[in-house]
Amino acid sequence: MQAVTLYTTPICPFCIAAKRLLDSKNVQYTDIDVMNAPDRRQEMMQRASGRHTVPQIFVGSTHVGGCDELHELERAGKLDTLLAG
């Protein structure tokens, strides 16, 4: 299983939806709250090619994107393969 990292804020409904999907698949992930750690937002933007919206989701070194992209991978049947590495 690849390491999964999410950059989120606690008030973002898209962040909550992304975590809900991962939780439903019993995926462990590192949740980085950029609201309470603003220095981590710069890290997120560097890793996400300048994207500044949350969530930004990474599976291993692969930048998935946001909540919509995560759910699209799931609908296409590709998320499990990506998570497995």
Contacts in CASP RR format, 6 or more apart in sequence:
PFRMAT RR
TARGET T0000
AUTHOR 0000-0000-0000
METHOD contacts of the structure
MODEL  1
MQAVTLYTTPICPFCIAAKRLLDSKNVQYTDIDVMNAPDRRQEMMQRASG
RHTVPQIFVGSTHVGGCDELHELERAGKLDTLLAG
1 27 0 8 1.000
1 28 0 8 1.000
1 83 0 8 1.000
1 84 0 8 1.000
1 85 0 8 1.000
2 59 0 8 1.000
2 60 0 8 1.000
2 62 0 8 1.000
2 82 0 8 1.000
2 83 0 8 1.000
2 84 0 8 1.000
2 85 0 8 1.000
3 30 0 8 1.000
3 59 0 8 1.000
3 60 0 8 1.000
4 22 0 8 1.000
4 27 0 8 1.000
4 28 0 8 1.000
4 29 0 8 1.000
4 30 0 8 1.000
4 57 0 8 1.000
4 58 0 8 1.000
4 59 0 8 1.000
4 60 0 8 1.000
4 83 0 8 1.000
5 29 0 8 1.000
5 30 0 8 1.000
5 32 0 8 1.000
5 57 0 8 1.000
5 58 0 8 1.000
5 60 0 8 1.000
6 15 0 8 1.000
6 18 0 8 1.000
6 19 0 8 1.000
6 22 0 8 1.000
6 29 0 8 1.000
6 30 0 8 1.000
6 31 0 8 1.000
6 32 0 8 1.000
6 55 0 8 1.000
6 56 0 8 1.000
6 57 0 8 1.000
6 58 0 8 1.000
7 32 0 8 1.000
7 34 0 8 1.000
7 40 0 8 1.000
7 41 0 8 1.000
7 43 0 8 1.000
7 44 0 8 1.000
7 48 0 8 1.000
7 54 0 8 1.000
7 55 0 8 1.000
7 56 0 8 1.000
7 57 0 8 1.000
8 15 0 8 1.000
8 18 0 8 1.000
8 19 0 8 1.000
8 31 0 8 1.000
8 32 0 8 1.000
8 33 0 8 1.000
8 34 0 8 1.000
8 54 0 8 1.000
8 55 0 8 1.000
9 15 0 8 1.000
9 33 0 8 1.000
9 34 0 8 1.000
9 35 0 8 1.000
9 54 0 8 1.000
10 33 0 8 1.000
10 35 0 8 1.000
11 35 0 8 1.000
12 54 0 8 1.000
12 55 0 8 1.000
14 54 0 8 1.000
14 55 0 8 1.000
14 66 0 8 1.000
14 67 0 8 1.000
14 68 0 8 1.000
15 54 0 8 1.000
15 55 0 8 1.000
15 67 0 8 1.000
17 67 0 8 1.000
17 71 0 8 1.000
18 55 0 8 1.000
18 57 0 8 1.000
18 66 0 8 1.000
18 67 0 8 1.000
18 70 0 8 1.000
18 71 0 8 1.000
19 29 0 8 1.000
19 31 0 8 1.000
21 70 0 8 1.000
21 71 0 8 1.000
21 74 0 8 1.000
22 29 0 8 1.000
22 70 0 8 1.000
25 79 0 8 1.000
25 80 0 8 1.000
25 83 0 8 1.000
27 83 0 8 1.000
32 40 0 8 1.000
32 43 0 8 1.000
32 44 0 8 1.000
33 40 0 8 1.000
34 40 0 8 1.000
34 41 0 8 1.000
34 44 0 8 1.000
34 54 0 8 1.000
41 52 0 8 1.000
44 51 0 8 1.000
44 52 0 8 1.000
44 54 0 8 1.000
44 56 0 8 1.000
45 51 0 8 1.000
45 52 0 8 1.000
47 56 0 8 1.000
47 58 0 8 1.000
47 63 0 8 1.000
48 56 0 8 1.000
48 63 0 8 1.000
48 65 0 8 1.000
49 63 0 8 1.000
51 65 0 8 1.000
53 66 0 8 1.000
55 65 0 8 1.000
55 66 0 8 1.000
55 67 0 8 1.000
56 63 0 8 1.000
56 65 0 8 1.000
56 66 0 8 1.000
57 63 0 8 1.000
57 64 0 8 1.000
57 65 0 8 1.000
57 66 0 8 1.000
57 67 0 8 1.000
57 69 0 8 1.000
57 70 0 8 1.000
58 64 0 8 1.000
59 82 0 8 1.000
59 83 0 8 1.000
59 85 0 8 1.000
60 85 0 8 1.000
62 82 0 8 1.000
64 70 0 8 1.000
64 73 0 8 1.000
64 82 0 8 1.000
70 79 0 8 1.000
73 79 0 8 1.000
73 82 0 8 1.000
END
